[in-house]
Amino acid sequence: LYRKSDSKLWKAKGDAAITVPAVAMALGTIAAGNSGLVLRYGCVRNDGWTFTPGGLWLSADTAGAMVGYADKPDSSGNQVQYVAEAVSATVVFFNPNTAVVEVP
């Protein structure tokens, strides 16, 4: 999630500078305009995840998603942000680096 100009958290996406940096992770589905649980820093487990252990980046293709190294944003204009470490297939240590690099 990133903080939009309206001061609310919205799904972050690495395809435009206006939708980064990600600063929190939603801990479930939250409908627009509603409140919900978010994680700013720490470990979370989701048995539906199938990550390969290692670094995770903000996706440029799917809003609110994290991707592994092989799928990190790499197209011109994409925003690259490291957001978490997959400790296992189902456990993530969320510790977003708010430094964002734009792909030339």
C-alpha positions in Angstrom: 0.0 0.0 0.0 1.1 3.6 -0.7 -0.2 6.8 0.9 -2.1 8.7 -1.8 -2.6 12.5 -1.8 -6.0 12.0 -0.1 -4.0 10.6 3.0 -5.5 7.1 2.5 -3.6 3.9 1.7 -4.1 2.5 -1.7 -2.7 -0.5 -3.6 0.9 0.3 -4.7 2.0 -0.6 -8.2 5.5 -0.2 -9.7 4.4 1.0 -13.1 4.2 4.8 -12.2 6.0 7.1 -9.8 2.6 8.3 -8.4 1.7 4.8 -7.0 4.9 4.3 -4.9 6.6 3.9 -2.5 4.8 1.0 -0.7 4.8 1.6 3.0 2.4 -1.0 4.3 0.9 -4.4 3.5 -2.8 -5.2 3.7 -3.5 -8.3 5.9 -6.6 -9.1 3.9 -9.0 -7.7 1.4 -10.0 -4.2 2.2 -12.7 -2.5 0.1 -12.0 1.1 -1.0 -13.1 3.5 1.7 -13.2 0.8 4.4 -10.8 0.2 7.3 -8.7 -3.0 7.7 -5.6 -4.4 9.2 -2.2 -3.5 7.7 1.4 -4.4 8.5 4.0 -1.7 8.5 6.9 -4.0 9.5 7.3 -7.6 10.5 6.6 -11.2 9.6 3.3 -12.5 8.2 2.3 -16.0 7.1 -0.2 -16.9 4.4 -0.6 -20.6 3.5 -1.8 -19.5 0.0 1.5 -18.0 -0.9 4.1 -20.0 -2.9 7.1 -17.6 -2.9 10.6 -18.8 -3.5 12.8 -17.8 -0.5 14.6 -14.5 -1.2 13.9 -10.9 -2.0 10.5 -9.6 -3.0 9.8 -6.5 -5.1 6.7 -4.4 -5.8 4.9 -5.7 -8.9 4.5 -3.4 -11.9 1.8 -5.6 -13.4 -0.5 -6.3 -10.5 -1.5 -3.6 -8.0 -0.8 -4.7 -4.4 1.3 -7.7 -5.4 4.9 -8.7 -4.6 7.1 -10.6 -7.1 10.4 -12.4 -6.9 13.7 -11.3 -8.5 13.0 -12.8 -11.9 9.7 -10.8 -12.2 10.8 -7.5 -10.7 9.9 -4.4 -12.8 12.3 -3.9 -15.7 10.5 -1.9 -18.4 11.3 1.7 -19.0 9.5 4.0 -16.6 8.8 1.2 -14.1 9.5 1.9 -10.4 11.7 -0.7 -8.6 11.1 -1.1 -4.9 12.4 -3.9 -2.6 9.6 -4.5 -0.1 10.1 -7.9 1.7 12.1 -11.1 2.1 10.4 -14.4 1.6 11.6 -16.5 4.5 9.8 -19.5 3.2 7.1 -20.2 0.6 4.5 -19.0 3.0 6.3 -16.6 5.4 7.3 -13.0 4.5 9.3 -10.5 6.5 7.9 -7.2 5.4 10.5 -4.4 5.6 9.9 -2.0 2.7 12.8 0.1 1.5 11.2 3.4 0.6 14.0 4.1 -1.9 12.6 3.7 -5.4 14.6 3.5 -8.6 13.0 4.3 -12.0 14.1 2.0 -14.9 15.5 4.2 -17.6 
